[in-house]
Amino acid sequence: MCGGMYNFKLRSTGDIHTRRMKGGIEIPNLTDIDMIVFDVDGTLMDRSGMPEGLIGLIKEIEKNGVSVSLASGRTLPNLTPVHQALGLSGFIVAENGGILWDGPRKRGIEPMANGKRCRDAIEWLASKMGEIDPAGIESNRWRETEWCVSGPYDVDRMRALLADSEWSDLRVVGTGFAIHVTERGVNKRSALEIQLSRRGIDPSRVLSCGDALNDVSMFNLTGYSVAVNGTIAEVRDAAGSVTQKEGPLGVIEMLELLLG
Protein backbone atom coordinates (compact mmCIF):
# COMPACT_ATOMS: atom_id res chain seq x y z
CA MET A 1 0.00 0.00 0.00
CA CYS A 2 3.02 2.24 0.19
CA GLY A 3 5.11 3.43 -2.72
CA GLY A 4 2.73 6.23 -3.65
CA MET A 5 0.11 4.12 -5.46
CA TYR A 6 -3.54 4.77 -4.71
CA ASN A 7 -5.84 1.77 -4.67
CA PHE A 8 -9.27 2.92 -3.56
CA LYS A 9 -11.24 0.07 -2.03
CA LEU A 10 -15.03 -0.06 -2.19
CA ARG A 11 -16.53 -0.94 1.18
CA SER A 12 -20.18 -0.95 0.14
CA THR A 13 -21.93 -3.98 -1.29
CA GLY A 14 -24.25 -3.70 -4.24
CA ASP A 15 -23.43 -0.06 -5.03
CA ILE A 16 -21.54 0.66 -8.23
CA HIS A 17 -18.96 3.42 -8.04
CA THR A 18 -17.59 4.93 -11.24
CA ARG A 19 -13.84 5.25 -11.06
CA ARG A 20 -11.27 6.63 -13.47
CA MET A 21 -7.58 6.29 -14.08
CA LYS A 22 -5.38 9.38 -13.89
CA GLY A 23 -1.64 9.20 -14.39
CA GLY A 24 -1.77 5.47 -13.76
CA ILE A 25 -3.49 6.00 -10.41
CA GLU A 26 -7.07 4.90 -9.79
CA ILE A 27 -9.19 7.54 -8.05
CA PRO A 28 -12.93 8.30 -7.78
CA ASN A 29 -14.56 11.00 -9.84
CA LEU A 30 -15.75 13.95 -7.79
CA THR A 31 -19.25 13.02 -8.95
CA ASP A 32 -18.87 9.72 -7.06
CA ILE A 33 -18.52 11.42 -3.67
CA ASP A 34 -20.77 13.80 -1.76
CA MET A 35 -18.40 14.60 1.09
CA ILE A 36 -14.77 14.45 2.21
CA VAL A 37 -14.13 14.10 5.95
CA PHE A 38 -10.69 15.21 7.11
CA ASP A 39 -8.83 14.58 10.31
CA VAL A 40 -6.92 17.73 11.33
CA ASP A 41 -3.66 17.15 13.26
CA GLY A 42 -1.22 15.18 11.14
CA THR A 43 -3.57 15.42 8.16
CA LEU A 44 -4.68 18.96 7.29
CA MET A 45 -2.08 20.42 9.62
CA ASP A 46 1.28 19.41 11.04
CA ARG A 47 3.36 21.08 13.73
CA SER A 48 4.31 23.78 11.21
CA GLY A 49 0.69 24.59 10.44
CA MET A 50 -1.16 24.31 7.12
CA PRO A 51 0.99 24.48 3.98
CA GLU A 52 0.49 27.09 1.31
CA GLY A 53 -1.94 26.02 -1.37
CA LEU A 54 -4.04 23.64 0.71
CA ILE A 55 -6.76 26.16 1.55
CA GLY A 56 -7.28 26.96 -2.12
CA LEU A 57 -7.61 23.28 -3.03
CA ILE A 58 -10.21 22.68 -0.32
CA LYS A 59 -12.20 25.70 -1.46
CA GLU A 60 -12.08 24.33 -5.00
CA ILE A 61 -13.46 20.99 -3.77
CA GLU A 62 -16.36 22.85 -2.17
CA LYS A 63 -16.96 24.82 -5.38
CA ASN A 64 -17.33 21.50 -7.17
CA GLY A 65 -20.26 20.58 -4.94
CA VAL A 66 -18.45 18.24 -2.56
CA SER A 67 -18.97 19.22 1.07
CA VAL A 68 -15.97 19.08 3.41
CA SER A 69 -16.26 18.14 7.10
CA LEU A 70 -13.80 17.77 9.98
CA ALA A 71 -13.43 14.80 12.37
CA SER A 72 -10.73 15.32 14.97
CA GLY A 73 -9.57 14.65 18.50
CA ARG A 74 -9.43 18.42 19.01
CA THR A 75 -12.01 20.26 21.06
CA LEU A 76 -14.77 22.18 19.30
CA PRO A 77 -13.29 25.62 20.16
CA ASN A 78 -10.06 24.48 18.49
CA LEU A 79 -11.90 23.33 15.37
CA THR A 80 -14.41 26.06 14.63
CA PRO A 81 -11.70 28.58 13.56
CA VAL A 82 -10.35 25.97 11.10
CA HIS A 83 -13.87 25.34 9.79
CA GLN A 84 -14.48 29.07 9.35
CA ALA A 85 -11.09 29.81 7.78
CA LEU A 86 -11.62 27.11 5.18
CA GLY A 87 -15.20 28.19 4.49
CA LEU A 88 -16.57 24.67 4.91
CA SER A 89 -20.17 23.65 4.33
CA GLY A 90 -19.81 20.42 6.30
CA PHE A 91 -20.10 19.53 9.97
CA ILE A 92 -17.60 19.01 12.79
CA VAL A 93 -16.94 15.88 14.83
CA ALA A 94 -14.80 16.89 17.82
CA GLU A 95 -13.15 14.98 20.68
CA ASN A 96 -12.93 11.78 18.61
CA GLY A 97 -16.68 11.51 18.26
CA GLY A 98 -17.59 12.92 21.65
CA ILE A 99 -18.96 16.23 20.35
CA LEU A 100 -21.21 16.81 17.33
CA TRP A 101 -21.78 20.21 15.70
CA ASP A 102 -23.44 21.13 12.44
CA GLY A 103 -23.62 24.90 12.38
CA PRO A 104 -24.28 25.12 8.63
CA ARG A 105 -27.49 23.12 9.23
CA LYS A 106 -28.36 25.12 12.37
CA ARG A 107 -27.70 22.23 14.78
CA GLY A 108 -26.09 23.12 18.09
CA ILE A 109 -23.44 21.40 20.20
CA GLU A 110 -24.25 17.80 21.17
CA PRO A 111 -22.10 15.88 23.70
CA MET A 112 -22.08 12.11 23.18
CA ALA A 113 -20.35 11.20 26.46
CA ASN A 114 -19.46 12.46 29.93
CA GLY A 115 -15.77 13.18 30.32
CA LYS A 116 -15.64 13.18 34.14
CA ARG A 117 -14.93 9.45 34.36
CA CYS A 118 -12.16 9.81 31.80
CA ARG A 119 -10.51 12.52 33.88
CA ASP A 120 -10.91 10.43 37.06
CA ALA A 121 -9.27 7.51 35.25
CA ILE A 122 -6.29 9.65 34.24
CA GLU A 123 -5.84 10.86 37.81
CA TRP A 124 -5.87 7.26 39.01
CA LEU A 125 -3.37 6.25 36.30
CA ALA A 126 -1.10 9.10 37.41
CA SER A 127 -1.08 7.60 40.91
CA LYS A 128 0.24 4.35 39.39
CA MET A 129 2.52 5.91 36.78
CA GLY A 130 4.32 8.88 38.30
CA GLU A 131 5.44 10.21 34.93
CA ILE A 132 1.88 11.06 33.91
CA ASP A 133 0.77 14.67 34.37
CA PRO A 134 -2.99 14.34 35.05
CA ALA A 135 -3.62 17.96 34.07
CA GLY A 136 -2.94 16.85 30.52
CA ILE A 137 -2.85 19.09 27.48
CA GLU A 138 -3.90 22.73 27.49
CA SER A 139 -7.06 22.18 25.47
CA ASN A 140 -8.49 20.00 28.26
CA ARG A 141 -9.96 23.22 29.68
CA TRP A 142 -12.59 22.97 26.90
CA ARG A 143 -12.81 19.19 26.75
CA GLU A 144 -16.21 17.73 27.68
CA THR A 145 -16.27 14.04 26.77
CA GLU A 146 -12.72 12.67 27.17
CA TRP A 147 -9.35 13.56 28.71
CA CYS A 148 -5.96 13.90 27.02
CA VAL A 149 -2.35 13.76 28.14
CA SER A 150 0.66 14.60 26.01
CA GLY A 151 3.13 11.83 26.79
CA PRO A 152 5.14 10.10 25.60
CA TYR A 153 3.83 7.51 28.03
CA ASP A 154 3.59 3.72 27.95
CA VAL A 155 0.17 3.34 26.31
CA ASP A 156 0.17 -0.45 26.66
CA ARG A 157 0.73 -0.17 30.41
CA MET A 158 -2.03 2.44 30.67
CA ARG A 159 -4.40 0.04 28.93
CA ALA A 160 -3.36 -2.88 31.12
CA LEU A 161 -3.88 -0.90 34.32
CA LEU A 162 -7.32 0.33 33.24
CA ALA A 163 -8.33 -3.21 32.27
CA ASP A 164 -8.07 -4.26 35.94
CA SER A 165 -9.74 -1.18 37.37
CA GLU A 166 -13.21 0.31 37.78
CA TRP A 167 -12.52 2.15 34.50
CA SER A 168 -12.10 -1.04 32.46
CA ASP A 169 -14.85 0.16 30.11
CA LEU A 170 -12.71 3.09 28.93
CA ARG A 171 -10.19 2.96 26.12
CA VAL A 172 -6.79 4.58 25.53
CA VAL A 173 -5.98 5.86 22.05
CA GLY A 174 -2.68 7.37 20.97
CA THR A 175 -2.74 9.72 17.97
CA GLY A 176 0.87 10.85 17.74
CA PHE A 177 -0.12 14.27 19.08
CA ALA A 178 -1.78 13.18 22.35
CA ILE A 179 -3.06 10.17 24.30
CA HIS A 180 -6.85 10.16 24.66
CA VAL A 181 -8.86 8.36 27.33
CA THR A 182 -12.43 8.04 26.12
CA GLU A 183 -15.57 5.92 26.38
CA ARG A 184 -15.84 2.76 24.32
CA GLY A 185 -18.32 3.04 21.50
CA VAL A 186 -17.62 6.75 21.10
CA ASN A 187 -15.38 7.29 18.09
CA LYS A 188 -15.27 8.97 14.73
CA ARG A 189 -17.34 6.24 13.11
CA SER A 190 -20.17 6.42 15.64
CA ALA A 191 -20.30 10.20 15.23
CA LEU A 192 -20.16 10.09 11.43
CA GLU A 193 -23.00 7.58 11.31
CA ILE A 194 -25.20 10.12 13.11
CA GLN A 195 -24.03 13.18 11.18
CA LEU A 196 -24.21 11.57 7.75
CA SER A 197 -27.65 10.10 8.43
CA ARG A 198 -28.99 13.52 9.38
CA ARG A 199 -27.71 14.95 6.13
CA GLY A 200 -29.04 12.04 4.09
CA ILE A 201 -25.55 11.13 2.84
CA ASP A 202 -24.71 7.50 2.09
CA PRO A 203 -21.36 6.60 3.73
CA SER A 204 -20.42 4.76 0.54
CA ARG A 205 -20.26 8.17 -1.16
CA VAL A 206 -17.89 9.64 1.43
CA LEU A 207 -14.10 9.85 1.31
CA SER A 208 -12.34 9.96 4.70
CA CYS A 209 -8.74 11.06 5.13
CA GLY A 210 -6.53 10.69 8.20
CA ASP A 211 -3.20 9.58 9.59
CA ALA A 212 -3.59 7.85 12.97
CA LEU A 213 -5.24 5.05 14.91
CA ASN A 214 -8.24 7.19 15.84
CA ASP A 215 -9.04 7.44 12.12
CA VAL A 216 -9.38 3.68 11.57
CA SER A 217 -13.02 3.60 12.69
CA MET A 218 -14.06 6.13 10.03
CA PHE A 219 -11.95 4.35 7.39
CA ASN A 220 -14.04 1.26 8.11
CA LEU A 221 -17.26 3.20 7.49
CA THR A 222 -16.71 5.28 4.37
CA GLY A 223 -16.71 4.08 0.79
CA TYR A 224 -13.29 5.60 0.13
CA SER A 225 -10.46 6.20 2.58
CA VAL A 226 -6.98 7.68 2.30
CA ALA A 227 -4.17 7.53 4.84
CA VAL A 228 -1.54 10.26 4.69
CA ASN A 229 0.80 8.29 6.93
CA GLY A 230 1.86 4.80 5.91
CA THR A 231 4.13 4.11 8.88
CA ILE A 232 1.43 2.68 11.20
CA ALA A 233 0.46 -0.80 10.03
CA GLU A 234 -3.10 -0.75 11.39
CA VAL A 235 -3.80 2.61 9.75
CA ARG A 236 -2.17 1.56 6.48
CA ASP A 237 -4.12 -1.70 6.38
CA ALA A 238 -7.48 -0.07 7.18
CA ALA A 239 -7.16 2.63 4.52
CA GLY A 240 -8.20 2.08 0.94
CA SER A 241 -5.06 3.90 -0.16
CA VAL A 242 -1.91 5.58 1.13
CA THR A 243 -0.39 8.75 -0.28
CA GLN A 244 3.26 8.95 -1.24
CA LYS A 245 3.75 12.17 0.70
CA GLU A 246 2.85 12.46 4.37
CA GLY A 247 0.57 14.74 6.32
CA PRO A 248 -0.75 17.92 4.68
CA LEU A 249 1.47 17.36 1.64
CA GLY A 250 -0.27 14.02 1.17
CA VAL A 251 -3.63 15.83 1.31
CA ILE A 252 -2.44 18.22 -1.40
CA GLU A 253 -1.32 15.22 -3.48
CA MET A 254 -4.77 13.62 -3.14
CA LEU A 255 -6.77 16.79 -3.83
CA GLU A 256 -4.75 17.69 -6.91
CA LEU A 257 -5.54 14.26 -8.33
CA LEU A 258 -9.24 14.57 -7.51
CA LEU A 259 -9.41 17.99 -9.18
CA GLY A 260 -7.14 17.16 -12.11
ABEGO torsion letter per residue (X at the ends): XBGGBBBBBBABBGBBBBBBBBGGBBBBBAAABABBBBBABGBABBAAEBBBGAAAAAAAAAAAGBBBBBBBABBAAAAAAAAAAAGBABBBBBGGGABBBBAAAGBBBBBABBAAAAAAAAAAAAAABAABBAAEBAAAAABAABBBBAOBBBAAAAAAAAAABAAAABBBBBAGABBBBBBBGBBAAAAAAAAAAAAGBBAAABBBBBABAAAAAAAAABABBBBABAABAAAAAABABBBABBEAAAAAAAAAAAAX
